[in-house]
Structures are given as structure tokens and as C-alpha cells.
Amino acid sequence: MKFAVFQLSRQGGRAVNEDRMGYSYTREAGLFLLADGMGGHADGEVAAQMALQSVAARFQREATPALADVKGFLEASLLSAHHQILRYARTRYQSDTPRTTLVAAVVQQGQVCWVHCGDSRLYWVRAGRLLQRTRDHSFAEMARSGALLPGDAVQNRNVLFTCLGATQRPVFDLEGPHRLLPGDRLLLCSDGLWDALPDAALLHGLCAAPLDAAVPALVDAALQAAGAHSDNVTALAVEWQPGMELPGGVAAPAGSFGLRAPKLPGG
């Protein structure tokens, strides 16, 4: 399994960076993760960190060196992370549970599968052309897709209708497996990136340079476009290159997860 990867997060105009990102790999499988702790709820950054740690720990247990069932792993990992966040809230008697989005991708045997819950996105790009992106679990996305009628009463269409950590079972979408070709790029990002940049600019920036230049340029462009009140901006990009040595030239140590990750209470 051979790839290049680069990740970056910036706090923007917010008091706290509630985004988390990371990846891990074996010689046959790679896991890529991004979570965005939800503002307006307690401990969003803790929920995001717990989600990453929970999924990563399961991957490190089960990828030996490949996963037996990639889509089964993604579904079970997402639900396990959700229940871990709920347990955290119960042990602290929190009436408002910590909540987070999650997008996770696994690359194995030259194929990619992914799962997502919320509005953190995955883009799959080939030769500058968008092949697929995740669809947000928001009323705004429902309106764009025609699932909401013009007269439907929704006070704030940007509100998510699902996430990890809510009392209801999370709604999530599973995709894949999809065959990757050399040079294909995957971008996992928080809404601080995609909400500030139109898709055309995002795709052009992703493909305009090597990952270690493209990702910082995209993050900087999003911060500039959003101005002083920018959300947290986080991006993790992967390029599939079977001819490259593992790890990619910009890879971090295996098992490295999160950014400025706080020690979890009780951990």
C-alpha cells in the first residue's frame, strides 16, 4: 500500500479548535479520519478526539495487516465511537452530550471505502475532475437535492439532523469499494474549508500542486475568504500512488492522530 498524505488544521477566528484529524496504516491498509466537534454543545473537541481515538484503536487491532471486512469495520467503528461519547457524558452527568461529525476512509487492495456522519466531507478527484463527494446530513443539503419542498418549515437549514453523540442513533452513509487509479486524490475536510470556498476553487487548489503545497494553500484561501470570523479549517489529503515507497514523502508516524489533542478526562 503506497500513498502520499498531508494534513493541516487552523483555528481561524474561533476561541477553540474543535477539529481533529489523523491517519494510521499497515503495509496493506490505510485509515484516514477527520472529525469536527460541534459548537453549541459541551466538549465538542473532546467528542472529536474520542471519535478519532476509538476508530484508530479498532483499526490497529483489526488491520493485521488487512481488514477482513472494510465496510463492516467502518460501520462498527462509527457506532462504537458514538456509544463511547454517550458513555463519557453519562459518567459526567452531562445533560448536553458532546457531539461531533465524522468522516473516515479506508484504502485497501487499491480500493477506497468511506463512511460519514454530519457535514465533514470527502472529495474523490481524478485528473482534476470530481468523481464523488459525500452529501451532508443537513437540511441545506436536503434542500439542494430536492428532498425539502420550498414550503417546508425549517428555521435553520444549515443545522445537521444527525451526528455522533446525540441521543438518537446516528444516520450515516457508507460508500465503496471504489477502484483507485494512480494519482487519484482524496480530500477529507471540515466545513470551515468547503463552506468558505466554491467547489471549483477547492478542486483546482487540490490538484494544482503537490499535497504539501496544495493543502496549506487551500487552508489559507479558506481563512482569507471567511475573514476574521472564520471557522476552524481542517484538511487531510491523500494521493494514491502505487509506484511510491511507503510511507509517502510527507507521511507522519503511524498511529499519529489529532492536532493539539487534549488529554481526555480520565485518560
Accessible surface in RSA format (square Angstrom, percent):
REM  Atomic radii and reference values for relative SASA: ProtOr
REM  Chains: A
REM  Algorithm: Lee & Richards
REM  Probe-radius: 1.40
REM  Slices: 20
REM RES _ NUM      All-atoms   Total-Side   Main-Chain    Non-polar    All polar
REM                ABS   REL    ABS   REL    ABS   REL    ABS   REL    ABS   REL
RES MET A   1    29.76  15.4   3.33   2.2  26.43  62.9   8.09   6.9  21.66  28.7
RES LYS A   2    78.78  38.4  78.22  48.0   0.56   1.3  36.41  32.8  42.37  45.1
RES PHE A   3     1.71   0.9   1.71   1.1   0.00   0.0   1.71   1.0   0.00   0.0
RES ALA A   4    13.64  12.5  13.64  21.1   0.00   0.0  13.64  19.2   0.00   0.0
RES VAL A   5     0.34   0.2   0.34   0.3   0.00   0.0   0.34   0.3   0.00   0.0
RES PHE A   6    49.52  24.8  47.12  29.2   2.39   6.2  49.52  30.0   0.00   0.0
RES GLN A   7    39.28  22.0  26.06  19.0  13.22  31.5  11.60  24.7  27.67  21.0
RES LEU A   8    26.00  14.5  25.30  18.1   0.69   1.7  26.00  18.3   0.00   0.0
RES SER A   9     0.63   0.5   0.50   0.7   0.13   0.3   0.50   1.1   0.13   0.2
RES ARG A  10   104.78  44.0 104.03  53.0   0.75   1.8  27.82  38.0  76.96  46.6
RES GLN A  11    68.84  38.5  64.78  47.3   4.06   9.7  15.89  33.8  52.96  40.2
RES GLY A  12    35.35  43.6   0.00   N/A  35.35  43.6   9.88  27.1  25.47  57.1
RES GLY A  13    45.32  55.9   0.00   N/A  45.32  55.9  13.86  38.0  31.46  70.5
RES ARG A  14   117.30  49.3 110.57  56.4   6.73  16.0  32.68  44.7  84.62  51.3
RES ALA A  15    99.44  91.4  62.32  96.2  37.12  84.4  73.46 103.4  25.99  68.8
RES VAL A  16    77.25  50.8  70.26  63.6   6.99  16.9  73.02  63.4   4.23  11.5
RES ASN A  17    10.19   7.0   4.75   4.6   5.44  13.1   4.61  11.1   5.58   5.4
RES GLU A  18    30.52  17.5  30.52  23.1   0.00   0.0   4.86   9.4  25.66  21.0
RES ASP A  19     0.65   0.5   0.62   0.6   0.03   0.1   0.00   0.0   0.65   0.7
RES ARG A  20     8.30   3.5   7.82   4.0   0.48   1.1   0.48   0.7   7.82   4.7
RES MET A  21     2.97   1.5   2.97   2.0   0.00   0.0   2.97   2.5   0.00   0.0
RES GLY A  22     0.00   0.0   0.00   N/A   0.00   0.0   0.00   0.0   0.00   0.0
RES TYR A  23     2.53   1.2   2.53   1.4   0.00   0.0   1.13   0.8   1.40   1.7
RES SER A  24     3.91   3.3   3.77   5.0   0.14   0.3   0.00   0.0   3.91   5.5
RES TYR A  25    38.09  17.8  27.24  15.5  10.84  28.2  16.10  12.1  21.98  27.1
RES THR A  26    31.30  22.3  22.50  22.8   8.80  21.0  31.30  42.0   0.00   0.0
RES ARG A  27   166.01  69.7 154.84  78.9  11.17  26.6  60.78  83.1 105.23  63.8
RES GLU A  28    71.79  41.2  68.19  51.6   3.60   8.6  24.20  46.8  47.59  38.9
RES ALA A  29     0.00   0.0   0.00   0.0   0.00   0.0   0.00   0.0   0.00   0.0
RES GLY A  30     0.00   0.0   0.00   N/A   0.00   0.0   0.00   0.0   0.00   0.0
RES LEU A  31     0.00   0.0   0.00   0.0   0.00   0.0   0.00   0.0   0.00   0.0
RES PHE A  32     0.82   0.4   0.82   0.5   0.00   0.0   0.82   0.5   0.00   0.0
RES LEU A  33     0.00   0.0   0.00   0.0   0.00   0.0   0.00   0.0   0.00   0.0
RES LEU A  34     0.00   0.0   0.00   0.0   0.00   0.0   0.00   0.0   0.00   0.0
RES ALA A  35     0.00   0.0   0.00   0.0   0.00   0.0   0.00   0.0   0.00   0.0
RES ASP A  36    17.46  12.2  17.43  17.3   0.03   0.1   1.74   4.1  15.72  15.7
RES GLY A  37     2.68   3.3   0.00   N/A   2.68   3.3   0.00   0.0   2.68   6.0
RES MET A  38    38.91  20.1  33.84  22.4   5.07  12.1  38.91  33.1   0.00   0.0
RES GLY A  39    52.95  65.3   0.00   N/A  52.95  65.3  26.28  72.1  26.67  59.7
RES GLY A  40    81.94 101.0   0.00   N/A  81.94 101.0  44.26 121.5  37.68  84.4
RES HIS A  41    52.13  28.5  39.54  27.5  12.59  32.2  24.49  25.2  27.64  32.2
RES ALA A  42    42.99  39.5  29.87  46.1  13.12  29.8  40.81  57.5   2.18   5.8
RES ASP A  43    47.52  33.3  37.85  37.7   9.68  22.9   1.34   3.2  46.18  46.1
RES GLY A  44     0.09   0.1   0.00   N/A   0.09   0.1   0.00   0.0   0.09   0.2
RES GLU A  45    40.64  23.3  40.64  30.7   0.00   0.0   5.03   9.7  35.60  29.1
RES VAL A  46    10.87   7.2  10.87   9.8   0.00   0.0  10.87   9.4   0.00   0.0
RES ALA A  47     0.00   0.0   0.00   0.0   0.00   0.0   0.00   0.0   0.00   0.0
RES ALA A  48     0.00   0.0   0.00   0.0   0.00   0.0   0.00   0.0   0.00   0.0
RES GLN A  49     2.90   1.6   2.90   2.1   0.00   0.0   0.00   0.0   2.90   2.2
RES MET A  50    10.89   5.6  10.65   7.1   0.24   0.6  10.52   8.9   0.37   0.5
RES ALA A  51     0.00   0.0   0.00   0.0   0.00   0.0   0.00   0.0   0.00   0.0
RES LEU A  52     0.00   0.0   0.00   0.0   0.00   0.0   0.00   0.0   0.00   0.0
RES GLN A  53    73.06  40.9  67.58  49.4   5.48  13.0  27.30  58.1  45.76  34.7
RES SER A  54    15.22  12.9   4.75   6.3  10.47  24.1   6.75  14.4   8.48  11.9
RES VAL A  55     1.30   0.9   1.20   1.1   0.09   0.2   1.30   1.1   0.00   0.0
RES ALA A  56     5.93   5.5   5.93   9.2   0.00   0.0   5.93   8.4   0.00   0.0
RES ALA A  57    42.05  38.7  38.11  58.8   3.94   9.0  40.79  57.4   1.26   3.3
RES ARG A  58    56.49  23.7  56.49  28.8   0.00   0.0   2.46   3.4  54.04  32.8
RES PHE A  59     1.01   0.5   1.01   0.6   0.00   0.0   1.01   0.6   0.00   0.0
RES GLN A  60    93.87  52.5  68.31  49.9  25.55  60.8  35.71  76.0  58.15  44.1
RES ARG A  61   153.33  64.4 129.57  66.0  23.76  56.6  74.23 101.4  79.10  47.9
RES GLU A  62    72.23  41.5  59.37  44.9  12.86  30.6  31.05  60.1  41.17  33.6
RES ALA A  63     6.00   5.5   0.00   0.0   6.00  13.6   0.00   0.0   6.00  15.9
RES THR A  64   104.03  74.0  71.95  72.9  32.08  76.4  54.21  72.8  49.82  75.3
RES PRO A  65    33.73  24.6  32.17  29.3   1.56   5.7  33.56  27.7   0.17   1.0
RES ALA A  66    29.61  27.2  19.32  29.8  10.29  23.4  19.32  27.2  10.29  27.3
RES LEU A  67     7.32   4.1   1.23   0.9   6.08  15.3   1.41   1.0   5.91  15.9
RES ALA A  68   115.54 106.2  66.64 102.8  48.91 111.3  78.78 110.9  36.76  97.4
RES ASP A  69    87.90  61.6  79.94  79.6   7.95  18.8  35.12  82.7  52.78  52.6
RES VAL A  70    25.53  16.8  20.45  18.5   5.08  12.2  20.45  17.8   5.08  13.8
RES LYS A  71    75.30  36.7  74.01  45.4   1.29   3.1  37.75  34.0  37.56  40.0
RES GLY A  72    29.64  36.6   0.00   N/A  29.64  36.6  24.51  67.3   5.13  11.5
RES PHE A  73     7.07   3.5   1.65   1.0   5.42  14.1   5.31   3.2   1.76   5.0
RES LEU A  74     0.90   0.5   0.38   0.3   0.52   1.3   0.47   0.3   0.44   1.2
RES GLU A  75    61.90  35.5  61.90  46.8   0.00   0.0   8.68  16.8  53.22  43.5
RES ALA A  76    34.89  32.1  26.83  41.4   8.06  18.3  32.52  45.8   2.38   6.3
RES SER A  77     1.96   1.7   1.02   1.4   0.95   2.2   1.96   4.2   0.00   0.0
RES LEU A  78     0.65   0.4   0.23   0.2   0.42   1.1   0.30   0.2   0.35   0.9
RES LEU A  79    30.54  17.0  30.54  21.8   0.00   0.0  30.54  21.4   0.00   0.0
RES SER A  80    38.63  32.6  31.45  42.0   7.17  16.5  14.80  31.5  23.82  33.4
RES ALA A  81     0.27   0.2   0.00   0.0   0.27   0.6   0.11   0.2   0.16   0.4
RES HIS A  82     3.12   1.7   3.12   2.2   0.00   0.0   0.49   0.5   2.63   3.1
RES HIS A  83    88.41  48.3  88.11  61.2   0.29   0.7  57.40  59.2  31.00  36.1
RES GLN A  84    51.68  28.9  51.13  37.4   0.54   1.3  12.11  25.8  39.56  30.0
RES ILE A  85     0.00   0.0   0.00   0.0   0.00   0.0   0.00   0.0   0.00   0.0
RES LEU A  86    26.11  14.5  25.63  18.3   0.48   1.2  25.63  18.0   0.48   1.3
RES ARG A  87   117.19  49.2 116.73  59.5   0.46   1.1  49.96  68.3  67.23  40.7
RES TYR A  88    16.70   7.8  10.89   6.2   5.81  15.1  12.48   9.4   4.22   5.2
RES ALA A  89     1.07   1.0   1.05   1.6   0.02   0.0   1.07   1.5   0.00   0.0
RES ARG A  90   148.44  62.3 135.45  69.0  13.00  30.9  76.43 104.5  72.01  43.6
RES THR A  91    94.08  66.9  67.14  68.1  26.95  64.2  74.94 100.7  19.14  28.9
RES ARG A  92    90.77  38.1  68.53  34.9  22.24  53.0  38.84  53.1  51.93  31.5
RES TYR A  93   203.01  94.8 170.48  97.0  32.53  84.6 131.00  98.4  72.01  88.8
RES GLN A  94    47.00  26.3  28.63  20.9  18.37  43.7  20.71  44.1  26.30  19.9
RES SER A  95   124.74 105.4  80.29 107.2  44.45 102.4  58.56 124.7  66.17  92.7
RES ASP A  96    52.87  37.0  48.92  48.7   3.96   9.4  32.03  75.4  20.85  20.8
RES THR A  97    14.57  10.4  14.34  14.5   0.23   0.5  14.34  19.3   0.23   0.3
RES PRO A  98     0.03   0.0   0.03   0.0   0.00   0.0   0.03   0.0   0.00   0.0
RES ARG A  99    52.81  22.2  52.81  26.9   0.00   0.0   0.00   0.0  52.80  32.0
RES THR A 100     0.00   0.0   0.00   0.0   0.00   0.0   0.00   0.0   0.00   0.0
RES THR A 101     1.85   1.3   1.85   1.9   0.00   0.0   1.85   2.5   0.00   0.0
RES LEU A 102     0.72   0.4   0.70   0.5   0.02   0.1   0.70   0.5   0.02   0.1
RES VAL A 103     0.00   0.0   0.00   0.0   0.00   0.0   0.00   0.0   0.00   0.0
RES ALA A 104     1.13   1.0   1.13   1.7   0.00   0.0   1.13   1.6   0.00   0.0
RES ALA A 105     0.00   0.0   0.00   0.0   0.00   0.0   0.00   0.0   0.00   0.0
RES VAL A 106     0.91   0.6   0.00   0.0   0.91   2.2   0.00   0.0   0.91   2.5
RES VAL A 107     3.40   2.2   3.40   3.1   0.00   0.0   3.40   3.0   0.00   0.0
RES GLN A 108    15.89   8.9  12.56   9.2   3.33   7.9   3.05   6.5  12.84   9.7
RES GLN A 109   135.48  75.8 112.25  82.0  23.23  55.3  45.85  97.6  89.63  68.0
RES GLY A 110    10.57  13.0   0.00   N/A  10.57  13.0   7.19  19.7   3.37   7.6
RES GLN A 111    52.03  29.1  50.41  36.8   1.62   3.8   3.77   8.0  48.25  36.6
RES VAL A 112     0.13   0.1   0.00   0.0   0.13   0.3   0.13   0.1   0.00   0.0
RES CYS A 113     6.08   4.6   5.86   6.5   0.22   0.5   0.00   0.0   6.08   6.6
RES TRP A 114     2.22   0.9   2.22   1.1   0.00   0.0   0.53   0.3   1.69   2.7
RES VAL A 115     0.94   0.6   0.94   0.8   0.00   0.0   0.94   0.8   0.00   0.0
RES HIS A 116     2.97   1.6   2.97   2.1   0.00   0.0   2.50   2.6   0.47   0.5
RES CYS A 117     0.10   0.1   0.00   0.0   0.10   0.2   0.04   0.1   0.06   0.1
RES GLY A 118     0.00   0.0   0.00   N/A   0.00   0.0   0.00   0.0   0.00   0.0
RES ASP A 119    16.90  11.8  16.82  16.7   0.07   0.2   0.97   2.3  15.92  15.9
RES SER A 120     0.24   0.2   0.02   0.0   0.21   0.5   0.00   0.0   0.24   0.3
RES ARG A 121     9.84   4.1   9.84   5.0   0.00   0.0   0.06   0.1   9.78   5.9
RES LEU A 122     0.00   0.0   0.00   0.0   0.00   0.0   0.00   0.0   0.00   0.0
RES TYR A 123     0.00   0.0   0.00   0.0   0.00   0.0   0.00   0.0   0.00   0.0
RES TRP A 124    19.46   7.8  19.46   9.4   0.00   0.0  19.46  10.4   0.00   0.0
RES VAL A 125     1.88   1.2   1.11   1.0   0.77   1.9   1.11   1.0   0.77   2.1
RES ARG A 126    59.78  25.1  58.89  30.0   0.89   2.1  25.71  35.1  34.07  20.6
RES ALA A 127   106.27  97.7  54.43  84.0  51.84 117.9  75.51 106.3  30.76  81.5
RES GLY A 128    41.00  50.6   0.00   N/A  41.00  50.6  17.23  47.3  23.78  53.3
RES ARG A 129   148.35  62.3 143.93  73.4   4.42  10.5  67.51  92.3  80.85  49.0
RES LEU A 130    57.67  32.1  38.74  27.7  18.93  47.6  38.74  27.2  18.93  50.9
RES LEU A 131    47.99  26.7  17.60  12.6  30.39  76.4  19.53  13.7  28.46  76.6
RES GLN A 132    50.98  28.5  45.04  32.9   5.94  14.1  21.51  45.8  29.47  22.3
RES ARG A 133    22.91   9.6  14.85   7.6   8.05  19.2   0.75   1.0  22.16  13.4
RES THR A 134     6.02   4.3   0.63   0.6   5.39  12.9   5.91   7.9   0.11   0.2
RES ARG A 135   133.61  56.1 131.57  67.1   2.03   4.8  51.52  70.4  82.09  49.8
RES ASP A 136     6.59   4.6   1.30   1.3   5.30  12.5   0.16   0.4   6.44   6.4
RES HIS A 137     9.75   5.3   9.75   6.8   0.00   0.0   9.60   9.9   0.14   0.2
RES SER A 138     5.20   4.4   5.20   6.9   0.00   0.0   3.35   7.1   1.86   2.6
RES PHE A 139    53.73  26.9  53.73  33.3   0.00   0.0  53.73  32.6   0.00   0.0
RES ALA A 140    17.13  15.8  14.28  22.0   2.86   6.5  16.26  22.9   0.88   2.3
RES GLU A 141    11.68   6.7  11.68   8.8   0.00   0.0   7.05  13.6   4.63   3.8
RES MET A 142    55.46  28.7  54.35  36.0   1.10   2.6  52.23  44.4   3.23   4.3
RES ALA A 143    33.27  30.6  16.60  25.6  16.67  37.9  17.00  23.9  16.27  43.1
RES ARG A 144   136.64  57.4  96.65  49.3  39.99  95.2  74.78 102.2  61.86  37.5
RES SER A 145    83.42  70.5  41.42  55.3  42.00  96.7  46.77  99.6  36.65  51.3
RES GLY A 146    51.64  63.7   0.00   N/A  51.64  63.7  30.90  84.8  20.73  46.4
RES ALA A 147    64.80  59.6  29.99  46.3  34.81  79.2  41.85  58.9  22.95  60.8
RES LEU A 148    23.16  12.9  13.87   9.9   9.29  23.3  13.87   9.7   9.29  25.0
RES LEU A 149   119.03  66.3 118.99  85.1   0.04   0.1 119.03  83.6   0.00   0.0
RES PRO A 150   130.40  95.0 102.03  93.0  28.36 103.1 110.31  91.1  20.08 124.8
RES GLY A 151    73.99  91.2   0.00   N/A  73.99  91.2  43.60 119.7  30.38  68.0
RES ASP A 152    53.11  37.2  42.30  42.1  10.81  25.6  13.72  32.3  39.39  39.3
RES ALA A 153   106.92  98.3  66.58 102.7  40.34  91.8  75.80 106.8  31.12  82.4
RES VAL A 154    37.74  24.8  15.61  14.1  22.13  53.3  19.79  17.2  17.95  48.7
RES GLN A 155   197.07 110.2 152.29 111.3  44.78 106.6  62.93 134.0 134.14 101.7
RES ASN A 156    78.06  53.8  71.37  69.0   6.69  16.1  20.79  50.0  57.26  55.3
RES ARG A 157    76.92  32.3  72.13  36.8   4.79  11.4  34.59  47.3  42.33  25.7
RES ASN A 158   114.72  79.1 100.43  97.1  14.29  34.4  25.62  61.7  89.10  86.1
RES VAL A 159    73.04  48.1  67.01  60.7   6.04  14.5  73.04  63.5   0.00   0.0
RES LEU A 160    28.06  15.6  10.99   7.9  17.07  42.9  10.99   7.7  17.07  45.9
RES PHE A 161    82.06  41.1  49.20  30.5  32.86  85.5  57.15  34.7  24.91  71.3
RES THR A 162    11.33   8.1   3.69   3.7   7.65  18.2   7.92  10.6   3.42   5.2
RES CYS A 163     5.87   4.4   5.37   6.0   0.50   1.2   0.00   0.0   5.87   6.3
RES LEU A 164     0.00   0.0   0.00   0.0   0.00   0.0   0.00   0.0   0.00   0.0
RES GLY A 165     0.00   0.0   0.00   N/A   0.00   0.0   0.00   0.0   0.00   0.0
RES ALA A 166     7.99   7.3   7.99  12.3   0.00   0.0   7.99  11.3   0.00   0.0
RES THR A 167   108.69  77.3  80.13  81.2  28.56  68.1  68.06  91.4  40.63  61.4
RES GLN A 168   128.33  71.8 121.29  88.6   7.03  16.7  65.14 138.7  63.18  47.9
RES ARG A 169   152.07  63.8 130.73  66.6  21.34  50.8  66.94  91.5  85.13  51.6
RES PRO A 170     2.94   2.1   0.00   0.0   2.94  10.7   0.66   0.5   2.28  14.2
RES VAL A 171    73.47  48.3  69.13  62.6   4.34  10.5  73.47  63.8   0.00   0.0
RES PHE A 172    36.47  18.2  17.97  11.1  18.50  48.2  17.97  10.9  18.50  53.0
RES ASP A 173    58.48  41.0  55.27  55.0   3.21   7.6  18.29  43.0  40.19  40.1
RES LEU A 174    49.75  27.7  25.13  18.0  24.62  61.9  25.13  17.6  24.62  66.2
RES GLU A 175    57.12  32.8  55.62  42.1   1.51   3.6  11.94  23.1  45.18  36.9
RES GLY A 176    14.76  18.2   0.00   N/A  14.76  18.2   2.11   5.8  12.65  28.3
RES PRO A 177    77.52  56.5  58.38  53.2  19.14  69.6  58.38  48.2  19.14 119.0
RES HIS A 178    46.92  25.6  43.45  30.2   3.48   8.9  32.43  33.4  14.49  16.9
RES ARG A 179   133.51  56.1 122.62  62.5  10.89  25.9  55.12  75.3  78.39  47.5
RES LEU A 180     6.79   3.8   1.01   0.7   5.77  14.5   1.01   0.7   5.77  15.5
RES LEU A 181    83.86  46.7  83.86  60.0   0.00   0.0  83.86  58.9   0.00   0.0
RES PRO A 182    91.38  66.6  69.50  63.4  21.88  79.5  69.92  57.7  21.46 133.4
RES GLY A 183    29.86  36.8   0.00   N/A  29.86  36.8  18.59  51.0  11.28  25.3
RES ASP A 184     1.28   0.9   0.32   0.3   0.96   2.3   0.00   0.0   1.28   1.3
RES ARG A 185    30.92  13.0  30.92  15.8   0.00   0.0   5.44   7.4  25.48  15.4
RES LEU A 186     3.89   2.2   3.89   2.8   0.00   0.0   3.89   2.7   0.00   0.0
RES LEU A 187     0.00   0.0   0.00   0.0   0.00   0.0   0.00   0.0   0.00   0.0
RES LEU A 188     0.13   0.1   0.13   0.1   0.00   0.0   0.13   0.1   0.00   0.0
RES CYS A 189     0.00   0.0   0.00   0.0   0.00   0.0   0.00   0.0   0.00   0.0
RES SER A 190     0.18   0.2   0.18   0.2   0.00   0.0   0.18   0.4   0.00   0.0
RES ASP A 191    32.06  22.5  31.57  31.4   0.49   1.2   1.25   2.9  30.82  30.7
RES GLY A 192     5.33   6.6   0.00   N/A   5.33   6.6   3.20   8.8   2.12   4.8
RES LEU A 193     0.00   0.0   0.00   0.0   0.00   0.0   0.00   0.0   0.00   0.0
RES TRP A 194    38.82  15.6  31.65  15.3   7.17  16.8  31.65  16.9   7.17  11.6
RES ASP A 195   107.50  75.3  81.27  80.9  26.23  62.0   9.35  22.0  98.15  97.9
RES ALA A 196    25.71  23.6   3.40   5.2  22.31  50.7  13.65  19.2  12.06  31.9
RES LEU A 197    17.20   9.6  13.22   9.5   3.98  10.0  14.68  10.3   2.52   6.8
RES PRO A 198    91.93  67.0  78.87  71.9  13.07  47.5  91.09  75.2   0.84   5.2
RES ASP A 199    53.98  37.8  47.72  47.5   6.26  14.8  23.98  56.4  30.00  29.9
RES ALA A 200    78.65  72.3  64.08  98.9  14.57  33.1  71.14 100.2   7.51  19.9
RES ALA A 201    44.65  41.0  31.77  49.0  12.87  29.3  39.40  55.5   5.25  13.9
RES LEU A 202     0.00   0.0   0.00   0.0   0.00   0.0   0.00   0.0   0.00   0.0
RES LEU A 203    23.30  13.0  22.41  16.0   0.89   2.2  22.97  16.1   0.33   0.9
RES HIS A 204   135.19  73.9 125.23  87.0   9.96  25.5  87.28  90.0  47.91  55.7
RES GLY A 205    15.79  19.5   0.00   N/A  15.79  19.5  14.19  39.0   1.60   3.6
RES LEU A 206     0.00   0.0   0.00   0.0   0.00   0.0   0.00   0.0   0.00   0.0
RES CYS A 207    48.67  36.8  21.24  23.7  27.43  64.5  19.04  48.2  29.63  31.9
RES ALA A 208    66.78  61.4  25.48  39.3  41.31  94.0  36.39  51.2  30.40  80.5
RES ALA A 209    31.22  28.7  22.79  35.2   8.43  19.2  30.61  43.1   0.62   1.6
RES PRO A 210    89.99  65.6  85.52  78.0   4.47  16.3  89.24  73.7   0.75   4.7
RES LEU A 211     7.26   4.0   3.79   2.7   3.47   8.7   3.79   2.7   3.47   9.3
RES ASP A 212    70.17  49.2  57.14  56.9  13.03  30.8  10.62  25.0  59.55  59.4
RES ALA A 213    50.06  46.0  39.80  61.4  10.26  23.3  45.71  64.4   4.34  11.5
RES ALA A 214     1.58   1.5   0.00   0.0   1.58   3.6   1.58   2.2   0.00   0.0
RES VAL A 215     0.00   0.0   0.00   0.0   0.00   0.0   0.00   0.0   0.00   0.0
RES PRO A 216    35.11  25.6  35.10  32.0   0.01   0.0  35.11  29.0   0.00   0.0
RES ALA A 217    58.85  54.1  46.97  72.5  11.88  27.0  53.88  75.9   4.97  13.2
RES LEU A 218     5.81   3.2   5.08   3.6   0.73   1.8   5.67   4.0   0.14   0.4
RES VAL A 219     0.00   0.0   0.00   0.0   0.00   0.0   0.00   0.0   0.00   0.0
RES ASP A 220    82.17  57.6  77.70  77.3   4.47  10.6  27.58  64.9  54.59  54.4
RES ALA A 221    41.13  37.8  33.42  51.6   7.71  17.5  38.42  54.1   2.72   7.2
RES ALA A 222     0.00   0.0   0.00   0.0   0.00   0.0   0.00   0.0   0.00   0.0
RES LEU A 223    41.39  23.1  36.60  26.2   4.79  12.0  36.90  25.9   4.49  12.1
RES GLN A 224   154.52  86.4 130.56  95.4  23.95  57.0  47.73 101.6 106.79  81.0
RES ALA A 225    65.31  60.0  22.65  34.9  42.66  97.1  34.26  48.3  31.05  82.2
RES ALA A 226    45.41  41.7  15.68  24.2  29.72  67.6  25.26  35.6  20.15  53.4
RES GLY A 227    37.91  46.7   0.00   N/A  37.91  46.7  31.90  87.5   6.01  13.5
RES ALA A 228    89.43  82.2  56.26  86.8  33.17  75.5  69.77  98.2  19.67  52.1
RES HIS A 229   163.91  89.6 148.54 103.2  15.37  39.3 102.61 105.8  61.31  71.3
RES SER A 230     2.73   2.3   1.78   2.4   0.95   2.2   2.49   5.3   0.24   0.3
RES ASP A 231    36.43  25.5  31.48  31.3   4.95  11.7  12.13  28.5  24.31  24.2
RES ASN A 232     5.90   4.1   5.19   5.0   0.71   1.7   0.39   0.9   5.51   5.3
RES VAL A 233     0.03   0.0   0.03   0.0   0.00   0.0   0.03   0.0   0.00   0.0
RES THR A 234     0.06   0.0   0.06   0.1   0.00   0.0   0.06   0.1   0.00   0.0
RES ALA A 235     0.00   0.0   0.00   0.0   0.00   0.0   0.00   0.0   0.00   0.0
RES LEU A 236     0.00   0.0   0.00   0.0   0.00   0.0   0.00   0.0   0.00   0.0
RES ALA A 237     0.00   0.0   0.00   0.0   0.00   0.0   0.00   0.0   0.00   0.0
RES VAL A 238     3.74   2.5   3.50   3.2   0.24   0.6   3.50   3.0   0.24   0.6
RES GLU A 239    23.53  13.5  23.53  17.8   0.00   0.0   2.00   3.9  21.53  17.6
RES TRP A 240    23.09   9.3  22.43  10.9   0.66   1.6  19.52  10.4   3.57   5.8
RES GLN A 241    45.15  25.2  45.15  33.0   0.00   0.0   2.71   5.8  42.44  32.2
RES PRO A 242    53.73  39.2  42.73  39.0  11.01  40.0  44.37  36.6   9.36  58.2
RES GLY A 243    80.93  99.8   0.00   N/A  80.93  99.8  42.66 117.1  38.26  85.7
RES MET A 244    61.92  32.1  55.51  36.7   6.40  15.2  55.88  47.5   6.03   8.0
RES GLU A 245   150.71  86.5 141.57 107.1   9.14  21.8  58.33 112.8  92.38  75.4
RES LEU A 246    57.43  32.0  28.22  20.2  29.21  73.4  28.29  19.9  29.13  78.4
RES PRO A 247    63.41  46.2  53.24  48.5  10.17  37.0  53.24  44.0  10.17  63.2
RES GLY A 248     3.84   4.7   0.00   N/A   3.84   4.7   0.37   1.0   3.47   7.8
RES GLY A 249    78.71  97.1   0.00   N/A  78.71  97.1  43.30 118.8  35.41  79.3
RES VAL A 250    51.79  34.1  29.74  26.9  22.05  53.1  37.21  32.3  14.58  39.5
RES ALA A 251    27.18  25.0   0.02   0.0  27.17  61.8   0.02   0.0  27.17  72.0
RES ALA A 252    29.66  27.3  22.69  35.0   6.97  15.9  28.50  40.1   1.16   3.1
RES PRO A 253   104.62  76.2  93.31  85.1  11.31  41.1 104.02  85.9   0.60   3.7
RES ALA A 254    58.02  53.3  31.88  49.2  26.14  59.5  32.06  45.1  25.96  68.8
RES GLY A 255    33.97  41.9   0.00   N/A  33.97  41.9  11.10  30.5  22.87  51.2
RES SER A 256    42.15  35.6  32.83  43.8   9.32  21.5  16.16  34.4  25.99  36.4
RES PHE A 257    31.52  15.8  10.12   6.3  21.39  55.7  10.49   6.4  21.03  60.2
RES GLY A 258    15.56  19.2   0.00   N/A  15.56  19.2   0.38   1.1  15.18  34.0
RES LEU A 259    42.45  23.6  39.32  28.1   3.13   7.9  41.71  29.3   0.75   2.0
RES ARG A 260   145.26  61.0 107.56  54.8  37.70  89.8  89.53 122.4  55.73  33.8
RES ALA A 261    47.76  43.9  17.46  26.9  30.30  68.9  17.48  24.6  30.29  80.2
RES PRO A 262    49.79  36.3  35.87  32.7  13.91  50.6  47.07  38.9   2.72  16.9
RES LYS A 263   169.75  82.8 137.56  84.4  32.19  76.6  92.64  83.4  77.11  82.1
RES LEU A 264    26.07  14.5  21.48  15.4   4.59  11.5  21.62  15.2   4.45  12.0
RES PRO A 265    65.67  47.9  46.50  42.4  19.18  69.7  57.57  47.5   8.10  50.3
RES GLY A 266    86.46 106.6   0.00   N/A  86.46 106.6  38.25 105.0  48.21 108.0
RES GLY A 267    66.97  82.6   0.00   N/A  66.97  82.6  52.29 143.5  14.68  32.9
END  Absolute sums over single chains surface
CHAIN  1 A    11432.7       8501.5       2931.1       6361.6       5071.0
END  Absolute sums over all chains
TOTAL         11432.7       8501.5       2931.1       6361.6       5071.0
